[in-house]
Amino acid sequence: MANKLEYNDLLDAGVHFGHLTRKWDPKMAPYIFMEKNGIHIIDLHKTIECLDKASYALKNIVRSGRKVLFVATKKQAQDIVTEEAKRLNMPFVTDRWLGGMLTNFATIRKSLKKMTSIDKLMKDEAYLNLAKRERLMISREKEKLERVLGGIADLNRLPAALFVIDVKREHIAVKEAQKLNIPVFAMVDTNSDPRGVDYVVPANDDAFKSISLITKYIGAVIEEGLAERKKDKDEANLQKEEEAKKAVDSTEEAPAK
């Protein structure tokens, strides 16, 4: 398993800081340790326990060769999530969530095809012959599509899971995943409703250090799952080669009739 996060790692990153008590969601009560100076403190022992469960499930999903969609549109999460998703070659949404991105995936695929077509057009000589205004309009449309859909350009089918930062902000994504029975793994703060999240990771989803620590840990788990998948495939290929070699050898050794 990826290097396990210790209690002090979470403490140093401020993962335990929740929201003001007046902003809490009572459904997060099981994950709250105490109240201090008008702020709820998250129980980090519960966070570690939840991370272990989430890691095991997430690794199995990745090991089976399926994709995990990273969703984080809040400013302090965008860069770290984009970086980690790109490193793992996983899809991501960090600009804004388009309604129907999962439930109306066929339409989204059409937009992705349009983006590819524009890209091909811009590389063609005919593009240079267009009027300056037309080129500008095409260029702007491409930029807009890439900003919103660039992170899912290679997603040919629905993801097998979602990793979400701030379920309150990304409630539409969570609802769409629920409708399609796609498991949701998420950092959930004390002001959010954990219902609808299959694997809750109670944590501060506002501080950059907290987001970075949890996201990088999830990334390490996914990386491990990918490595195990590669190992499984290599072993399967080796076994096939050995079986093929044995078949050839037995044919050659068979006495002529």
SULSULMO-V171656 format. One record per helix or strand of 3 or more residues. SS is the DSSP state (2 for helix, 1 for strand). FROM is the first residue (numbers start at 1). LEN is the number of residues. If there is no record, write none. Layout:
ss=SS from=FROM len=LEN
ss=SS from=FROM len=LEN
This chain:
ss=2 from=7 len=6
ss=1 from=17 len=4
ss=2 from=21 len=3
ss=2 from=26 len=6
ss=1 from=32 len=5
ss=1 from=39 len=4
ss=2 from=44 len=20
ss=1 from=68 len=4
ss=2 from=75 len=14
ss=2 from=105 len=19
ss=2 from=125 len=4
ss=2 from=132 len=21
ss=1 from=161 len=5
ss=2 from=171 len=9
ss=1 from=183 len=6
ss=1 from=199 len=4
ss=2 from=208 len=46
